[in-house]
């Protein structure tokens, strides 16, 4: 299995779950190619540049679209809010 990382996006104010450093956490999408299978998939990862922490958050499905109401992992729901201009 091989993969290539995309552009890192840093998360302002985020704290690393391993070392506790602030403003060192990033997210990236990594393309995963599986030998013997035609199509690859993508995984979302988060990591820390201070302590080399890296974990997979979830698989990215290209057919996922933002819906009016989405379920969270905890089972709750959320809806986007339009702020007044």
ZIVENUR-V526212 format. One record per backbone hydrogen bond with DSSP energy under -1.0 kcal/mol. NH is the residue of the N-H (numbers start at 1). CO is the residue of the C=O. If there is no record, write none. Layout:
[[NH/CO] [NH/CO]]
This chain:
[[2/33] [4/31] [6/29] [9/27] [11/25] [14/11] [16/21] [20/16] [23/14] [26/47] [27/9] [28/45] [30/43] [31/4] [32/41] [33/2] [37/34] [41/32] [43/30] [44/58] [45/28] [46/55] [47/26] [48/53] [49/24] [55/46] [57/44] [58/44] [60/42] [64/61] [70/78] [72/76] [75/72] [78/70]]
